[in-house]
Amino acid sequence: MQKEPMLRVTYVKLSEELEQLKSEERGKIAKIIDEARELGDLKENAEYHAAKDRQGLMEARIAELTDVVGRAQVIEPSTLAHERVSFGSTVELVDQETDEEIVYTIVGGQESDPSKGLISIQSPMARVLMGKEEGDEVELQLPTGKKTYDIEEVSYVEIKLG
Protein backbone atom coordinates (compact mmCIF):
# COMPACT_ATOMS: atom_id res chain seq x y z
CA MET A 1 0.00 0.00 0.00
CA GLN A 2 1.69 3.19 -1.21
CA LYS A 3 1.48 6.13 1.17
CA GLU A 4 -0.08 9.34 -0.14
CA PRO A 5 1.97 12.34 1.03
CA MET A 6 -0.08 15.47 1.68
CA LEU A 7 -0.28 18.64 3.68
CA ARG A 8 -2.30 18.65 6.92
CA VAL A 9 -4.78 21.16 5.45
CA THR A 10 -5.52 18.75 2.58
CA TYR A 11 -5.89 15.80 4.95
CA VAL A 12 -8.38 17.74 7.09
CA LYS A 13 -10.34 18.91 4.02
CA LEU A 14 -10.61 15.39 2.57
CA SER A 15 -11.51 13.87 5.96
CA GLU A 16 -14.26 16.46 6.46
CA GLU A 17 -15.64 15.81 2.96
CA LEU A 18 -15.66 12.06 3.62
CA GLU A 19 -17.45 12.48 6.94
CA GLN A 20 -20.03 14.83 5.40
CA LEU A 21 -20.77 12.43 2.55
CA LYS A 22 -21.15 9.48 4.91
CA SER A 23 -23.14 11.22 7.64
CA GLU A 24 -25.34 13.63 5.65
CA GLU A 25 -25.40 12.97 1.91
CA ARG A 26 -26.07 9.22 2.17
CA GLY A 27 -29.20 9.91 4.20
CA LYS A 28 -30.41 12.64 1.84
CA ILE A 29 -30.03 10.46 -1.24
CA ALA A 30 -31.67 7.48 0.47
CA LYS A 31 -34.67 9.70 1.28
CA ILE A 32 -34.87 10.95 -2.34
CA ILE A 33 -34.75 7.34 -3.60
CA ASP A 34 -37.51 6.31 -1.17
CA GLU A 35 -39.70 9.22 -2.25
CA ALA A 36 -39.11 8.45 -5.93
CA ARG A 37 -39.89 4.77 -5.32
CA GLU A 38 -43.30 5.77 -3.93
CA LEU A 39 -44.15 7.44 -7.25
CA GLY A 40 -44.74 4.02 -8.80
CA ASP A 41 -43.34 2.30 -11.89
CA LEU A 42 -39.54 2.34 -11.49
CA LYS A 43 -38.84 1.56 -15.17
CA GLU A 44 -40.01 4.99 -16.28
CA ASN A 45 -39.28 6.95 -13.11
CA ALA A 46 -36.69 9.59 -14.03
CA GLU A 47 -36.38 10.88 -10.45
CA TYR A 48 -35.57 7.40 -9.19
CA HIS A 49 -32.94 6.76 -11.87
CA ALA A 50 -31.35 10.18 -11.36
CA ALA A 51 -31.16 9.58 -7.60
CA LYS A 52 -29.63 6.13 -8.12
CA ASP A 53 -27.02 7.63 -10.48
CA ARG A 54 -26.23 10.32 -7.91
CA GLN A 55 -25.97 7.64 -5.23
CA GLY A 56 -23.51 5.67 -7.37
CA LEU A 57 -21.31 8.72 -7.94
CA MET A 58 -21.38 9.55 -4.23
CA GLU A 59 -20.45 6.00 -3.22
CA ALA A 60 -17.55 6.06 -5.70
CA ARG A 61 -16.33 9.34 -4.15
CA ILE A 62 -16.66 7.86 -0.65
CA ALA A 63 -14.58 4.84 -1.73
CA GLU A 64 -11.94 7.11 -3.30
CA LEU A 65 -11.73 9.36 -0.23
CA THR A 66 -11.61 6.37 2.14
CA ASP A 67 -8.65 5.02 0.18
CA VAL A 68 -6.77 8.33 0.00
CA VAL A 69 -7.36 9.26 3.66
CA GLY A 70 -6.41 5.74 4.73
CA ARG A 71 -3.09 5.97 2.89
CA ALA A 72 -2.40 9.59 3.91
CA GLN A 73 1.04 10.49 5.15
CA VAL A 74 0.73 14.00 6.56
CA ILE A 75 3.97 15.93 6.08
CA GLU A 76 4.73 19.31 7.58
CA PRO A 77 7.19 20.83 5.08
CA SER A 78 8.08 23.75 7.36
CA THR A 79 9.95 21.29 9.61
CA LEU A 80 12.20 20.05 6.77
CA ALA A 81 15.60 21.60 5.99
CA HIS A 82 15.05 22.21 2.23
CA GLU A 83 18.80 22.24 1.58
CA ARG A 84 17.95 19.54 -0.93
CA VAL A 85 14.68 19.28 -2.87
CA SER A 86 12.08 17.46 -0.76
CA PHE A 87 8.31 17.48 -0.18
CA GLY A 88 7.15 21.10 0.07
CA SER A 89 10.31 22.56 -1.49
CA THR A 90 9.97 25.47 -3.89
CA VAL A 91 12.51 25.05 -6.68
CA GLU A 92 13.64 27.83 -8.98
CA LEU A 93 14.95 26.49 -12.29
CA VAL A 94 16.67 28.34 -15.12
CA ASP A 95 16.61 26.94 -18.66
CA GLN A 96 20.24 26.70 -19.86
CA GLU A 97 19.31 27.58 -23.45
CA THR A 98 16.84 30.43 -22.99
CA ASP A 99 17.55 31.69 -19.44
CA GLU A 100 13.81 31.31 -18.86
CA GLU A 101 13.03 30.94 -15.17
CA ILE A 102 10.36 28.58 -13.84
CA VAL A 103 9.34 27.90 -10.26
CA TYR A 104 7.69 24.74 -8.96
CA THR A 105 6.66 23.57 -5.52
CA ILE A 106 6.64 19.83 -4.80
CA VAL A 107 3.31 18.76 -3.25
CA GLY A 108 1.13 15.67 -2.90
CA GLY A 109 -1.03 14.36 -5.71
CA GLN A 110 -4.18 15.78 -4.10
CA GLU A 111 -2.70 19.30 -4.03
CA SER A 112 -1.10 19.21 -7.47
CA ASP A 113 -2.01 22.05 -9.84
CA PRO A 114 0.71 22.57 -12.48
CA SER A 115 -0.96 25.77 -13.73
CA LYS A 116 -0.19 27.25 -10.28
CA GLY A 117 3.32 25.78 -10.15
CA LEU A 118 2.31 22.95 -7.79
CA ILE A 119 3.62 19.61 -9.07
CA SER A 120 2.95 16.18 -7.62
CA ILE A 121 5.77 14.41 -5.84
CA GLN A 122 4.91 11.41 -8.06
CA SER A 123 5.37 13.38 -11.30
CA PRO A 124 8.38 12.58 -13.51
CA MET A 125 9.71 16.13 -13.04
CA ALA A 126 9.52 15.96 -9.24
CA ARG A 127 11.22 12.56 -9.23
CA VAL A 128 14.17 14.03 -11.14
CA LEU A 129 14.35 17.05 -8.80
CA MET A 130 14.11 15.14 -5.48
CA GLY A 131 17.36 15.20 -3.53
CA LYS A 132 19.02 17.79 -5.76
CA GLU A 133 20.42 21.04 -4.40
CA GLU A 134 21.21 24.58 -5.50
CA GLY A 135 23.78 24.62 -8.30
CA ASP A 136 22.88 21.15 -9.60
CA GLU A 137 22.06 20.64 -13.25
CA VAL A 138 19.02 18.53 -14.19
CA GLU A 139 17.91 17.17 -17.51
CA LEU A 140 14.15 16.83 -17.91
CA GLN A 141 12.25 15.02 -20.62
CA LEU A 142 9.33 17.32 -21.41
CA PRO A 143 6.58 16.89 -24.02
CA THR A 144 8.50 19.42 -26.12
CA GLY A 145 11.76 17.46 -25.82
CA LYS A 146 14.75 17.33 -23.48
CA LYS A 147 15.58 20.47 -21.54
CA THR A 148 18.49 21.14 -19.22
CA TYR A 149 17.98 23.37 -16.20
CA ASP A 150 20.19 24.79 -13.48
CA ILE A 151 18.72 24.73 -9.98
CA GLU A 152 19.05 28.35 -8.87
CA GLU A 153 17.34 28.05 -5.50
CA VAL A 154 15.72 25.48 -3.21
CA SER A 155 13.62 27.00 -0.45
CA TYR A 156 10.46 26.63 1.59
CA VAL A 157 7.56 28.96 0.93
CA GLU A 158 4.30 28.34 2.76
CA ILE A 159 1.79 26.92 0.31
CA LYS A 160 -1.60 28.63 0.04
CA LEU A 161 -4.20 26.27 -1.33
CA GLY A 162 -7.35 27.79 -2.75
N, C-alpha and C positions, 0 to 999 in steps of 0.2 A: 504494500500500500504506500504510494508515493505521497509524502507530505506536501501540503499546499501552503507555501509561505505567503503571509499577508500582514498588513498593518492591523493594529488593534481596532482602529476605527472601522475598517472593512469587516473584521470579524464580528464586531458588535452589530453593525448594520445588517449583515446576512443572518445572524442569529435572531435578531428582532423580526426580520421579514419571515423567517421560518416559523417562529412562534405565532406570529399574526395569522399566517396562512393556516396553521394547524388549529389554532384556538378559535378564530373568528370566521375565516372564509369557508372552511369546510362546512360549518353549520349553516351559513347563509346559502351555499349552493345546495346543500341537502334539502333545505326548506323550499327553495325554488323548484327543485326536482319533484318534491312531494306535491307542491301546488300544481305543477304542470301535469303530473300523473292523474290528478283528480279531474282534469279537463276531458278525460276520455281516451279515445283511440290513440295509442302511442305511435302508430305507424305514420300518421299524418300530423303529429303534434310538434310544430316547429319550436315552441318554447321548451319542450322536454328535450329535444335533440340539441338545441343550443346550450341548455344547461348541462347536459351530459358532456358536450364538447368542452365547455368551460371547466367542468370538473376534471376531465382528463388532462387538460393543460395545467391546471393547478396541482394535481397529483404529480405530474412530471416535474414541476418546479420544486415541489416539496422534496421529491427524491433527489434532485440535483443539489439543493441546498443542504440536505441531510448529509450527502456525500462530502461536499466541500467543507462544511463546518466540522464534520467528523475527522477530516484529514488536515484541518488547519494547524499551521505552525505560526503562531503569532510572533513576529519579530519587531523589536523596537530599534529602528535604525539609528536613533540618536545615541544609543549606548555603544555603537561600533566605532572603531578608529577611523575608518575611511582613508587610510593611507594607501590601501589597495582597493580596487573596485569590489564592492560587496553589495548585499541587499540594501537598498535605500540610498546608494551612492549616486550623486549627480556627476556625470562625466562630460567634460568639455573636450570635443574632438575637433581637429583641424585637418581638412583634406589636404594631402601633400601636393596635389596637382593644382587645385584652385584656390587654396587658402580659405575656402569656405569653412565656417565654424558651425558645428551642430552640438546641441546639448541634449543628453538623455538622462533620465533617472531610472534606475533599476527597481522595479516593483513586482508584486505578485501578479499572477494571471488575472485575478479578479479586479485589480486596479489598473491594468494596462490600458493605455489610450495613446497610441503612437502620435496621433495628431496634436497631443499636448506634451509630447516628449517623454511620456511614461511608457517604458518598454518592459515586457514580461521577463522575469528572470529565466524563463524557459525558452525565450526566443534565441535564434541562432546568433544574433548580434550580442545579446547579453552574455551568452556562453563564451564568446570570444573575449569579451571585455573582463569577465570575472577574474580577479586575482592580479590584474595588471595595475601599474602605477604610473604616476606622472612621468612623462618623458618616454614611455614605452611607445613602440610603433605597433599598430595592429592592421592586419589585412582582412577586410570584410568582403564577403561575396554578397553583393546586392543584386536585386532584379536587373539593374542597369549594367552589371558587370562587377569586376573586382575593383575595390577602392582601398587605398592605403591612407591611414589616418595617424596622426600623432596625438597622444593623450596629453592635452595641455594642463588639465586640472581634474583632480578627483576630490570631491568634497561632499558634505552633507548639508542639504537644504531641506527644511521641513516641507513635507508634501501636503498640499492643500487639495483635497479631493472634493469635487463638486457634485 
